[in-house]
Amino acid sequence: MNEITSTEKVLFICHHNSGRSQLAEALLRMLYPDRYESYSAGVIPSQVNPYAIKVMEQLGVDMSSHRSKSIDEFKDTVFDYVVTVCDKARESCPYFPGHNIIHHSFTSALSEGSEEEIQASFIRVRDEIRDWLEKQFGALLIKLLPANENLS
């Protein structure tokens, strides 16, 4: 019988740690708080995009304290999963030996346009990431749960 006794650490990496990786970190924490510890970082960190914060507020998640972090902050941390969420990060990301490396390139949200267009694009990316996280990390959870345990 497999019992879940500890959390697994997941690091999401994108180029600037401003949008996609921040959304993934917050969404995984929201979806599976007892199973995964989620973190995010960027190859060249900048600042958290305010639209990322806004679209997570719609789900009741407060990202106002999030900050953009460099992958260098995590060089001595052991992660169970390292997920690159854009092609630029995959190309320039350092290798984290001994870990499960996953790449899934999510489309980038708009940076130009009307406020409504930009926000709609962030909602689309948020929902795309959420769907993928539920399939990827929810499936991992189901594999580890005892046959008689219900997820609901």
One Martini backbone bead per residue (centre of mass of N, CA, C, O) as a GRO file, in nm:
protein
  152
    1MET     BB    1   0.092   0.040   0.027
    2ASN     BB    2   0.059   0.365  -0.078
    3GLU     BB    3   0.177   0.643   0.100
    4ILE     BB    4   0.133   0.977   0.161
    5THR     BB    5   0.398   1.156   0.348
    6SER     BB    6   0.502   1.368   0.134
    7THR     BB    7   0.636   1.621  -0.035
    8GLU     BB    8   0.687   1.761  -0.348
    9LYS     BB    9   0.920   1.927  -0.546
   10VAL     BB   10   0.853   2.221  -0.756
   11LEU     BB   11   1.001   2.369  -1.051
   12PHE     BB   12   0.941   2.670  -1.226
   13ILE     BB   13   1.055   2.771  -1.557
   14CYS     BB   14   1.139   3.087  -1.694
   15HIS     BB   15   1.280   3.351  -1.819
   16HIS     BB   16   1.145   3.592  -1.602
   17ASN     BB   17   0.937   3.527  -1.378
   18SER     BB   18   0.630   3.676  -1.456
   19GLY     BB   19   0.412   3.441  -1.543
   20ARG     BB   20   0.395   3.126  -1.601
   21SER     BB   21   0.556   3.033  -1.346
   22GLN     BB   22   0.379   3.182  -1.144
   23LEU     BB   23   0.115   3.042  -1.212
   24ALA     BB   24   0.209   2.752  -1.159
   25GLU     BB   25   0.282   2.784  -0.866
   26ALA     BB   26  -0.002   2.879  -0.766
   27LEU     BB   27  -0.174   2.646  -0.881
   28LEU     BB   28  -0.042   2.405  -0.742
   29ARG     BB   29  -0.094   2.510  -0.457
   30MET     BB   30  -0.404   2.516  -0.489
   31LEU     BB   31  -0.460   2.214  -0.583
   32TYR     BB   32  -0.189   2.070  -0.400
   33PRO     BB   33  -0.096   2.148  -0.088
   34ASP     BB   34  -0.033   1.839   0.034
   35ARG     BB   35   0.181   1.740  -0.213
   36TYR     BB   36   0.307   2.026  -0.307
   37GLU     BB   37   0.597   2.219  -0.362
   38SER     BB   38   0.609   2.543  -0.496
   39TYR     BB   39   0.814   2.695  -0.754
   40SER     BB   40   0.993   2.985  -0.896
   41ALA     BB   41   1.185   3.083  -1.197
   42GLY     BB   42   1.456   3.261  -1.368
   43VAL     BB   43   1.702   3.325  -1.585
   44ILE     BB   44   1.582   3.638  -1.619
   45PRO     BB   45   1.477   3.824  -1.395
   46SER     BB   46   1.216   4.056  -1.302
   47GLN     BB   47   0.872   4.078  -1.284
   48VAL     BB   48   0.563   4.062  -1.181
   49ASN     BB   49   0.281   4.042  -1.343
   50PRO     BB   50  -0.017   4.202  -1.281
   51TYR     BB   51  -0.198   4.001  -1.445
   52ALA     BB   52  -0.130   3.751  -1.285
   53ILE     BB   53  -0.248   3.852  -1.022
   54LYS     BB   54  -0.539   3.907  -1.122
   55VAL     BB   55  -0.615   3.612  -1.227
   56MET     BB   56  -0.576   3.484  -0.940
   57GLU     BB   57  -0.785   3.648  -0.782
   58GLN     BB   58  -1.030   3.509  -0.928
   59LEU     BB   59  -0.943   3.234  -0.747
   60GLY     BB   60  -0.834   3.337  -0.453
   61VAL     BB   61  -0.530   3.424  -0.519
   62ASP     BB   62  -0.243   3.553  -0.352
   63MET     BB   63   0.039   3.728  -0.530
   64SER     BB   64   0.156   3.998  -0.394
   65SER     BB   65   0.431   3.848  -0.268
   66HIS     BB   66   0.551   3.797  -0.519
   67ARG     BB   67   0.865   3.719  -0.683
   68SER     BB   68   1.131   3.746  -0.876
   69LYS     BB   69   1.345   3.467  -0.955
   70SER     BB   70   1.637   3.302  -0.950
   71ILE     BB   71   1.788   3.002  -1.015
   72ASP     BB   72   2.024   3.051  -0.810
   73GLU     BB   73   1.846   3.017  -0.546
   74PHE     BB   74   1.822   2.678  -0.627
   75LYS     BB   75   2.101   2.519  -0.661
   76ASP     BB   76   2.071   2.360  -0.355
   77THR     BB   77   1.802   2.236  -0.440
   78VAL     BB   78   1.580   1.970  -0.411
   79PHE     BB   79   1.402   1.829  -0.684
   80ASP     BB   80   1.156   1.633  -0.831
   81TYR     BB   81   1.068   1.880  -1.021
   82VAL     BB   82   1.143   2.023  -1.346
   83VAL     BB   83   0.978   2.302  -1.512
   84THR     BB   84   0.950   2.404  -1.833
   85VAL     BB   85   0.738   2.682  -1.987
   86CYS     BB   86   0.964   2.751  -2.207
   87ASP     BB   87   1.190   2.752  -2.460
   88LYS     BB   88   1.404   2.945  -2.344
   89ALA     BB   89   1.446   2.789  -2.080
   90ARG     BB   90   1.529   2.519  -2.202
   91GLU     BB   91   1.786   2.630  -2.352
   92SER     BB   92   1.909   2.792  -2.066
   93CYS     BB   93   1.893   2.572  -1.866
   94PRO     BB   94   2.008   2.420  -1.616
   95TYR     BB   95   2.111   2.134  -1.480
   96PHE     BB   96   1.924   1.895  -1.276
   97PRO     BB   97   2.035   1.645  -1.117
   98GLY     BB   98   1.816   1.367  -1.063
   99HIS     BB   99   1.564   1.475  -1.213
  100ASN     BB  100   1.253   1.560  -1.322
  101ILE     BB  101   1.218   1.655  -1.652
  102ILE     BB  102   0.997   1.909  -1.776
  103HIS     BB  103   0.832   2.000  -2.089
  104HIS     BB  104   0.611   2.295  -2.137
  105SER     BB  105   0.486   2.501  -2.385
  106PHE     BB  106   0.352   2.799  -2.327
  107THR     BB  107   0.185   3.046  -2.408
  108SER     BB  108   0.198   3.378  -2.441
  109ALA     BB  109   0.108   3.657  -2.324
  110LEU     BB  110   0.016   3.957  -2.367
  111SER     BB  111   0.183   4.296  -2.388
  112GLU     BB  112  -0.025   4.402  -2.601
  113GLY     BB  113  -0.302   4.619  -2.576
  114SER     BB  114  -0.570   4.596  -2.432
  115GLU     BB  115  -0.673   4.525  -2.125
  116GLU     BB  116  -0.870   4.303  -2.215
  117GLU     BB  117  -0.672   4.142  -2.395
  118ILE     BB  118  -0.458   4.083  -2.183
  119GLN     BB  119  -0.636   3.948  -1.972
  120ALA     BB  120  -0.745   3.724  -2.158
  121SER     BB  121  -0.465   3.597  -2.209
  122PHE     BB  122  -0.410   3.525  -1.910
  123ILE     BB  123  -0.651   3.340  -1.874
  124ARG     BB  124  -0.575   3.137  -2.092
  125VAL     BB  125  -0.302   3.056  -1.966
  126ARG     BB  126  -0.402   2.974  -1.690
  127ASP     BB  127  -0.595   2.748  -1.797
  128GLU     BB  128  -0.380   2.585  -1.944
  129ILE     BB  129  -0.208   2.524  -1.695
  130ARG     BB  130  -0.422   2.392  -1.520
  131ASP     BB  131  -0.490   2.157  -1.705
  132TRP     BB  132  -0.204   2.039  -1.707
  133LEU     BB  133  -0.166   1.999  -1.401
  134GLU     BB  134  -0.403   1.802  -1.364
  135LYS     BB  135  -0.283   1.587  -1.552
  136GLN     BB  136   0.011   1.561  -1.446
  137PHE     BB  137  -0.025   1.579  -1.115
  138GLY     BB  138  -0.287   1.421  -1.077
  139ALA     BB  139  -0.180   1.155  -1.200
  140LEU     BB  140   0.042   1.112  -0.991
  141LEU     BB  141  -0.147   1.088  -0.751
  142ILE     BB  142  -0.316   0.843  -0.841
  143LYS     BB  143  -0.072   0.641  -0.851
  144LEU     BB  144  -0.013   0.679  -0.522
  145LEU     BB  145  -0.280   0.588  -0.443
  146PRO     BB  146  -0.484   0.404  -0.300
  147ALA     BB  147  -0.748   0.232  -0.434
  148ASN     BB  148  -0.957   0.335  -0.186
  149GLU     BB  149  -0.894   0.628  -0.250
  150ASN     BB  150  -1.042   0.947  -0.253
  151LEU     BB  151  -1.022   1.273  -0.406
  152SER     BB  152  -1.304   1.423  -0.303
   0.00000   0.00000   0.00000
